[in-house]
């Protein structure tokens, strides 16, 4: 009988094993660091909640984290109600999404369905450049260009506009998010099988009917996912709001007033010399934890939506 | 159906007395610089099944997609020559492609139901063309179309379920029902059974035979047995040329061109 050599001459292949172990170590490091971050946040936040009650933090309407240097100063307690920060964050994020969703979706639809390959090859990289602009530059743009324009326009029509308005920060943040939405949605729309478009066009539907009634419904899970991802990006965005939205913790729904956000306050609380044991400094960690939980929940909802709709559309 | 150059031969055939519903004259198709069809001239009779056969890449699908101008969707594709349906030139600039496609249904190679319910799949065409005024009329159209496509019995209790959940053969009949719902004159089928098992194929073939009573059907097929079973007319394409066209039986028993004979006996293709 013919001999067939199937016993490996190189034994257990040590290089293969070494590569595998290296990969495992890398992924473990990433996971351990993530867990470490969550724990340090949770630990510092816990210390904060020993000084300030959870109820006051979550439902308090007043945010002024001044702590006295001398105990006999006025207002030595400081108040840590996060509601104005939460509403400020939501207001700016809502303005940003209201700006970015139509712009981003329309450009995604244009790129995926209407643009000729030549136009697409120019426009797509341009949009990606928009995504590469540092957020601090968007911050300049918001504070030095958009905010004065809004203020001037508002004054012309007789409205009272703060020089640092939620509207300016939100609009610019919306522009910043456009490439995120358009790029993700473009991919999703491209992934809708051509056979579905053919079916619709073959029935005598127009191009826009096909897009509205077949392509977009089939792409909804991915589009919803990209919108939620963009929302968590907006909520976590810092530089633009630091420069354009202001520090005043106003509890308002008026986009023409100055508001502040969770991220801005974290920056404000932790810059400069701080006493590490004070409630003021520790409150930054509580805010960080709050931000983390909100974006985590949003991401979980996004995944849930994507999963549910995908099953239906499979 | 007859190639014009063969008209003398087919003059004795009964179908040549009929008015053809589709006439193609000198149709050339180019993909960029590459010519895919060379001067196709073909008549397609009404209320008959015409099959287009030939080896892969011979241009039969390209020709089929000229009839409802689906080739317009390919930027680099250029069509010259003349195709008339019911005496009207479909490449005339006054022609509205959307209304043309509403008159000419199409069934594709792979079943492609929309990711919507069975009901919504069939209701799609009538809705976009506003063929119905009331919900009741829409229900009637959907039911009638499903029944004509031989699918109603199998799905009548689950019209709300997604069309994508049906079996391959059922999906393809759903696509046929969806095409019928717009009440086209002509139905184009591009290898409608190539993704189906033999039993599902038999059902579709049976259905095609029933449908020809009310519709003109043009079917592209790779299976010569299928062409022989379902069609009355056959056209054989080879390398972008229409080699031979005529009564199916004749093409399969006494082909005029040696290339046709080679193909049907399995020597080329």
Interface residues (C-beta under 8 A of the other chain):
Chain A: X116 X193 X195 X196 X198 X199 X200 X201 X202 X203 X204 X205 X206 X209 X213 X214 X217 X218 X312 X313 X314
Chain B: X68 X70 X73 X75 X98 X99 X100 X101 X102 X103 X105 X106 X108 X110 X112 X113 X114 X115 X116 X124 X125 X128 X129 X162 X164 X175 X178 X179 X182
